[in-house]
Amino acid sequence: MKLTKTYNLSDISEEEVWSRDFQPLFQDLARTVLEFWSYGFAEMVNNCIDHSEGRVLTISLSRDAGVTEIEIKDDGVGIFKKVQEAAGLWNEMLAVLELVKGKFTTSPEEHTGQGIFFTSRMFDEFTIRSGNLLFSHRFDQPNDWVVEEQELTEGTCVVMKLSDNTTRRTHEVFDCYTLDIEYYFDRTLIPVYLVRYGSDENLVSRSQAKRLLNRLSAFKEIVLDFHAVDSIGHSFADEIFRVYRVKNPDVVIKTINVGEQVQKMISRTGFNS
C-alpha cells in the first residue's frame, strides 16, 4: 500500500490529517502499535505547522511486508537551521546536539521540546534530513548518528519506520527517561561524540565540555555515552566531572561505554560513577 498526500500548511491541523486521511489505513494494527503512529505522526506534523515557516507539507505512507514507513516533508527553513538560529549556535551540527539532549524548543510558550526526542526513540528507524545533515536513530543500535551529505535537503524531511508486529509499548520509552511515577521528563542520554564538530576534533577543552553541558541543569539525571570516544583531555573531564558537579549538586551524572583511557582521565577528577 502506498499513499502520498499534499497539504497547505496554513489550512490544516495534525488531528484532522491523521483522523481523516491516515488513521483509517491502520485499522488492522494492534492498538498498542497504533499508539506509536498516533504519537509520532501528531508530533512531527505539528512541528511542521508551528515551526517550519513553510507553505507545503507532503506526507507519504508505505506499507509492505509487515513494515510501515511514513515520510513527512515540508518546504520550510529547515529544522537544524531553525534551532541553530534560535539557540545562537555557530553551526547546524551543534543544533543536532541540542535536539538529542531533549527539552529544546524554539517556542517555549507553546511547546515542551519533547516531541522529537521521544519520537526518535519510539520507532525502529527514525531519520531527519535537512540542509546537508542527516540525523538517524535506530532502536536496535545504541547510538545516534549524524552524517554530512553531499546533496542538500530543502526544508525538513522526517522518516519513521516501524514493524507492524512490534511488541514494544509507548510507555516503555517514556519510562526510560523518567525517575518518578509522574512521568516527568527528567533523565536524558547524550552521545558525547556529538560534541565534536568534525571527526578529527579532539575533546580536550572546557568550551567543548560547556557545549555538552548546556541546558542540562533542566534534568535530574544525565547519562553520558562515551561510545566512539577513545580519549578526552583533562580540562574537558574536569569541567564535567568536577566543576559542573560542584555547581549543580542536584544533577546526577552517570557514564556508559567508557574506554580505559577515558576512564583514567575521568578518575583523575575524583569522580566515581
C-alpha positions as CSV (number, residue, x, y, z in Angstrom):
1,M,0.0,0.0,0.0
2,K,1.3,3.4,-0.9
3,L,-0.2,6.9,-0.4
4,T,1.0,10.4,-0.9
5,K,-0.9,13.5,0.2
6,T,0.0,17.2,-0.1
7,Y,-1.4,19.9,2.1
8,N,-1.2,23.7,2.6
9,L,0.4,24.2,6.0
10,S,-1.8,27.2,6.8
11,D,-5.0,25.2,6.4
12,I,-4.6,22.0,8.4
13,S,-4.3,20.6,11.9
14,E,-2.4,17.4,12.7
15,E,-5.5,15.9,14.2
16,E,-7.5,16.5,11.1
17,V,-4.9,15.0,8.8
18,W,-4.4,11.9,11.0
19,S,-8.1,11.2,11.6
20,R,-9.3,11.7,8.1
21,D,-6.5,10.5,5.8
22,F,-4.2,8.2,7.7
23,Q,-5.7,6.6,10.8
24,P,-8.2,4.6,8.7
25,L,-5.3,2.9,6.9
26,F,-4.1,1.4,10.3
27,Q,-7.2,-0.4,11.4
28,D,-5.6,-3.8,11.1
29,L,-2.8,-2.9,13.6
30,A,-3.0,-3.7,17.3
31,R,-4.0,-0.8,19.5
32,T,-0.5,-0.7,21.1
33,V,1.1,-0.3,17.7
34,L,-1.3,2.3,16.6
35,E,-0.3,4.4,19.7
36,F,3.2,4.7,18.2
37,W,1.9,6.1,15.0
38,S,-0.7,8.4,16.6
39,Y,2.0,10.0,18.8
40,G,4.8,10.2,16.2
41,F,2.5,11.5,13.4
42,A,0.9,14.2,15.6
43,E,4.3,15.4,17.0
44,M,6.0,15.6,13.6
45,V,3.2,17.2,11.7
46,N,2.6,19.7,14.4
47,N,6.3,20.6,14.3
48,C,5.9,21.4,10.6
49,I,2.8,23.5,11.2
50,D,4.2,25.5,14.1
51,H,7.9,25.8,13.4
52,S,8.8,25.2,9.7
53,E,7.7,28.6,8.3
54,G,6.9,26.6,5.2
55,R,3.9,26.6,2.9
56,V,3.6,23.0,1.7
57,L,3.5,19.7,3.6
58,T,3.9,16.3,1.8
59,I,3.2,13.0,3.7
60,S,3.9,9.7,2.1
61,L,2.9,6.3,3.5
62,S,4.2,2.9,2.5
63,R,3.1,-0.4,4.0
64,D,4.9,-3.6,2.8
65,A,5.9,-6.9,4.2
66,G,4.8,-6.1,7.7
67,V,6.6,-2.8,7.9
68,T,5.1,0.7,7.8
69,E,7.0,3.8,6.8
70,I,5.8,7.4,6.9
71,E,7.7,10.3,5.4
72,I,6.8,13.9,6.4
73,K,8.4,16.7,4.4
74,D,8.0,20.5,4.5
75,D,9.5,23.2,2.4
76,G,10.4,25.5,5.3
77,V,13.6,26.9,6.7
78,G,14.9,23.6,7.9
79,I,14.9,22.2,11.5
80,F,18.6,22.4,12.1
81,K,18.9,25.9,10.8
82,K,15.9,27.0,12.9
83,V,17.5,25.5,16.1
84,Q,20.9,27.0,15.2
85,E,19.4,30.5,14.9
86,A,17.2,30.2,18.0
87,A,20.0,28.9,20.2
88,G,22.7,31.3,18.8
89,L,24.9,28.4,17.7
90,W,27.7,28.8,15.2
91,N,26.8,25.8,13.0
92,E,23.9,23.4,12.4
93,M,25.8,20.3,13.7
94,L,25.5,21.7,17.2
95,A,21.8,22.1,16.6
96,V,21.6,18.3,16.4
97,L,23.2,18.0,19.8
98,E,20.6,20.3,21.3
99,L,17.8,18.2,19.8
100,V,19.3,15.0,21.1
101,K,19.5,16.3,24.6
102,G,15.8,16.9,24.6
103,K,13.7,19.8,26.1
104,F,14.8,22.2,23.4
105,T,12.1,24.2,21.6
106,T,12.1,27.4,19.6
107,S,8.6,28.2,21.1
108,P,8.8,27.6,24.8
109,E,5.5,29.3,25.5
110,E,3.8,26.7,23.3
111,H,5.9,23.5,23.3
112,T,8.0,21.4,25.8
113,G,10.7,20.3,23.4
114,Q,9.9,16.6,23.9
115,G,8.3,15.6,20.6
116,I,11.4,14.8,18.6
117,F,13.3,13.3,21.5
118,F,10.6,10.7,22.3
119,T,9.5,10.1,18.7
120,S,13.1,9.4,17.6
121,R,13.3,6.7,20.3
122,M,10.0,5.0,19.7
123,F,10.4,3.8,16.1
124,D,12.5,1.0,14.7
125,E,14.1,3.7,12.4
126,F,13.9,7.5,12.6
127,T,15.7,9.9,10.4
128,I,15.7,13.7,9.9
129,R,17.3,15.2,6.8
130,S,17.7,19.0,6.5
131,G,20.3,21.1,4.7
132,N,23.3,18.8,4.4
133,L,22.8,16.9,7.6
134,L,21.2,13.5,8.3
135,F,20.3,12.6,11.9
136,S,19.5,8.9,12.4
137,H,18.4,6.8,15.4
138,R,17.7,3.0,15.2
139,F,16.1,1.2,18.0
140,D,18.4,-1.8,17.6
141,Q,21.6,0.3,17.7
142,P,22.8,2.0,20.8
143,N,23.9,5.3,19.2
144,D,22.5,8.2,17.3
145,W,24.4,9.1,14.1
146,V,24.9,12.4,12.3
147,V,26.2,12.4,8.7
148,E,27.1,15.3,6.4
149,E,25.6,14.6,3.0
150,Q,26.6,15.9,-0.4
151,E,23.1,16.6,-1.5
152,L,21.1,19.4,0.2
153,T,17.6,18.7,1.5
154,E,15.2,21.7,1.3
155,G,13.1,22.2,4.4
156,T,12.9,19.2,6.7
157,C,12.2,15.5,5.9
158,V,11.4,13.1,8.7
159,V,11.1,9.4,8.1
160,M,9.6,7.0,10.7
161,K,9.6,3.2,10.2
162,L,8.1,0.5,12.5
163,S,7.3,-3.2,12.3
164,D,3.6,-3.8,12.3
165,N,4.1,-6.6,14.8
166,T,6.3,-4.7,17.3
167,T,5.7,-5.9,20.9
168,R,7.1,-2.7,22.4
169,R,4.8,-0.2,24.2
170,T,5.0,3.6,24.1
171,H,5.1,3.8,27.9
172,E,8.3,1.8,27.9
173,V,10.0,4.6,26.0
174,F,8.8,7.3,28.4
175,D,9.8,5.1,31.4
176,C,13.4,5.1,30.2
177,Y,13.6,8.9,30.7
178,T,11.7,9.4,33.9
179,L,12.8,8.9,37.5
180,D,9.4,9.2,39.2
181,I,5.8,8.0,38.9
182,E,4.6,11.2,37.5
183,Y,6.4,10.6,34.1
184,Y,8.2,13.9,34.2
185,F,11.0,14.0,31.6
186,D,13.9,14.3,33.9
187,R,16.5,11.9,32.6
188,T,18.4,12.1,29.3
189,L,21.1,10.2,27.5
190,I,23.7,12.0,25.3
191,P,26.2,10.5,22.9
192,V,29.3,12.5,23.8
193,Y,30.8,12.2,20.4
194,L,28.2,14.6,19.0
195,V,30.1,17.4,20.8
196,R,32.8,17.1,18.2
197,Y,32.5,19.3,15.2
198,G,34.1,17.1,12.5
199,S,35.5,13.6,13.1
200,D,39.0,14.9,13.7
201,E,38.2,17.2,16.6
202,N,39.6,16.0,20.0
203,L,37.6,16.5,23.1
204,V,40.1,18.5,25.2
205,S,38.7,21.9,26.1
206,R,36.4,23.4,28.7
207,S,34.4,25.1,26.0
208,Q,33.6,21.7,24.4
209,A,32.5,20.5,27.8
210,K,30.3,23.5,28.3
211,R,28.8,22.9,24.9
212,L,27.9,19.4,26.1
213,L,26.5,20.6,29.4
214,N,24.5,23.5,28.1
215,R,20.9,23.3,29.4
216,L,21.4,20.0,31.3
217,S,20.5,21.5,34.6
218,A,16.9,21.0,33.4
219,F,17.4,17.3,34.1
220,K,17.8,15.4,37.4
221,E,20.0,12.7,35.8
222,I,22.2,12.8,32.7
223,V,23.8,9.7,31.2
224,L,26.9,10.4,29.1
225,D,27.6,7.8,26.5
226,F,31.2,7.6,25.5
227,H,30.8,5.2,22.6
228,A,33.2,6.1,19.8
229,V,35.2,8.4,22.1
230,D,38.7,7.0,22.6
231,S,40.2,9.7,24.7
232,I,39.4,13.1,26.4
233,G,41.5,15.9,27.7
234,H,41.9,16.8,31.4
235,S,40.2,20.2,31.0
236,F,37.2,18.6,29.3
237,A,36.9,15.9,32.0
238,D,37.4,18.4,34.9
239,E,34.7,20.8,33.6
240,I,32.2,18.0,33.5
241,F,33.0,15.7,36.4
242,R,34.3,18.3,39.0
243,V,33.3,21.9,38.1
244,Y,29.8,21.1,36.8
245,R,29.0,18.8,39.7
246,V,30.0,21.4,42.3
247,K,27.8,24.0,40.6
248,N,24.9,21.5,40.1
249,P,24.9,19.2,43.1
250,D,21.3,18.1,42.4
251,V,22.1,16.7,38.9
252,V,23.3,13.1,38.9
253,I,25.9,12.3,36.2
254,K,26.3,8.7,35.0
255,T,28.6,7.3,32.3
256,I,28.3,4.3,30.0
257,N,30.6,2.7,27.3
258,V,33.7,4.3,28.8
259,G,37.0,3.0,27.5
260,E,40.2,2.6,29.5
261,Q,41.9,5.9,28.5
262,V,38.7,7.9,29.0
263,Q,38.1,6.3,32.4
264,K,41.6,7.2,33.6
265,M,41.0,10.9,32.8
266,I,37.6,10.8,34.5
267,S,39.1,9.2,37.6
268,R,41.7,12.0,37.9
269,T,38.9,14.4,38.6
270,G,37.8,12.3,41.6
271,F,34.6,11.2,40.0
272,N,33.2,7.8,40.8
273,S,30.2,6.7,38.8
